[in-house]
Amino acid sequence: MMEHLAGEHYSNKQRISGVYSERSYKQQSKKIVPMEFKRTHYLILMCITIVLGLLSRKVVFIPLFVGDSLYAFMVYWLCRFIFFHRSFNFCFVSTLVFCFTIEFLQLVQHPLLISVRMHPLLRLLFGQGFLWSDLLAYIAGAFFALLLDRSIHSYAKKQKQLTMRL
C-alpha cells in the first residue's frame, strides 16, 4: 500500500515521513489520465470515413470530388493504422503514392483489370476511369487528413502536459 501512496505527486516531506493526508490521497486518486491515440482509433476513423464515402456516392447533391477526397482520407487512416510508429509525412506521401497508382492504373485496359472493375465493391476501390481532377482531390484529401491527424496529436499532447502538471 505504501508503494502505491508514495507516488510522484506527494511532497518529499510526505514521502520521507510516511505521513499522507486523506486529502492528498483523494487528489491522487482523482487524477485525470489523458487519452493516448492508439492504433484502434485509426481503424475507427477509417470505418467512419468509409461510411461517409459510401454516403457521398448515394447522395446526389454531393460533388464527386468529395468522395475522392474521402477515399484519400481512408487510405491515410489505413496507412497510419499499418505504419503506426512512422511519421505523419511518411503516411502522407504513402497515401499519395497509393492513390496516384490506383488512378494511373485506370489508364491500363488489361483484361484482368477490366474484369476486376466490373465487380461493384472492387469498382469502388479501383475506380472506373482516369480523371486529372481526381488527383487534385486525392492531394486535398490526404492533406486535410494530415492536418486533422496532427491537430489530434497536438491536442492529446497538450492534454498530457496539462495533466502532468496536476
N, C-alpha and C positions, 0 to 999 in steps of 0.2 A: 504494500500500500504506500509505503514511504517513497518508493521509486516513482510511482505514478504522481504523487503530490510534489515531488521535488523537481518539477518541470522548469522550463526556462522563464516562466512568467512570474516567478517569485523572486523577491529580492535576495541578495546574498545573505543578509542577516537572517531572513526566514529560513533559508536552506541550512545555514550553519547551526542555528539554534534548534531546528527541527520543529519550530512553532509555526503552525499555519492557521490563520484565522478562517472561520466559516465563510466570511465574505470573499477572501481571496480564492478559496476553493470553488465557490459558486461562479466567480468571474472566469476561472479556468475552464469550468465545465460548459459555460455558455459561449465559448469562443466560436466564431463563425469560420467555417472552413471554406475557402474559395473553390469553385468548381474548376477542375482542370479539364482541358479539352482532350478527349480521348478518341481513339480510332473509331469507336462505335458512333460517335457524333457525326463523323463524316459519312458513315453509312446511312444514318438517318437523314442527313441533308441531301444525300444522293437520292434516296427514295422520295423525299418531298419534291425534289426537282423533277424526277421522272413523272410524278403525278401532275405537276404544273405543266410540264412539257406536253403530256398527252391531252390535258385540258386545252392547251393553247391550239392544238390541231383541231379540236372539236368545236370551239367557239369561233364563229365566222368573223366577227369584227376584230379579232386579234391578228395583227400582221404576221406573216410567215417568219420574218426575221427574229421575232421574239422566241419562237420555237427553236430556231437555230442557235440563238444566244443561250437558251436554257440547255441545249444539248452540250454546249461548251462548259456551262456550269456543271452539268452532271459528270462530264469527263474530268473536270478539275477535282470534284469531290472524290471521284473514284481514284484518281491519281494520288490525292492526299491520303486516302484510305490505304492504298497499297504501299506508297512511299511515305509513311507517317513521319519518319525522322529526317526526311530530306527537306531542303529549303523550299520556301514559297516559290522562288524564282524557278527552281528545277521543275516543280509541278506546273507552273505557268507555261514554260517552254515545252514540256512534255505534252501538255494539253493541246497547244497549238500544232505541234508536230503530228499528233494523232488525228486531230480534226482536219488538218490540211491534207494528210494522207488519204483519209476517207473521202474527202471532197475530190481530190485529183484522181482517185480510183474510179470515180463516176465517169471519167472520160474514157476509161478502158471498157470495151464492149466484148469481153471474153464470155463464151457461153456459160461457164461456171458462175461468173459474177452476175450475168443476166438472170440465171435461174435462182440465185440467192436473193436478188432484188424482187423476185416475184412473190416471195413469202411475206405476209403482212408485217410480222414483227421484225424480220431482218431488213425490210424496206425502211422501217423507222431508224434502224441502226446505221445502215449503209447508204441511205438516200436513194434518189432516183435519177437526178440529173445535175450536172455541174453548173453552178452559178457563182460568178465573182462576188456577188453581194453576200453569199453565204460565208465567204472568207472574212469579210468585214464583221459579220455577225458573230463569228467564232472569236475573232480578236476582241470584240466588245464584251462578249460573254465571259471569256477567260479573264479579261482584265477586271471586270466587276466582281468575279468570283475571288480573284486575288485580293482586291481591296476589302471585300467582306471578310475574307479569312484573316487578313492582317488586323482588321479592326476588332474582330472577335478575340484574337490572341492578345492584342494590346489591352483590351478591356479586362480580360482574365488576368493578365499580368499586373495591371493596376490594382485589381481587387485583391490579388495575393499580397501585394506590397502593403495595402491598407490593413489587411488582417494581421500581417506580421508585426505591425506597429502596436496592435492592441495588447 
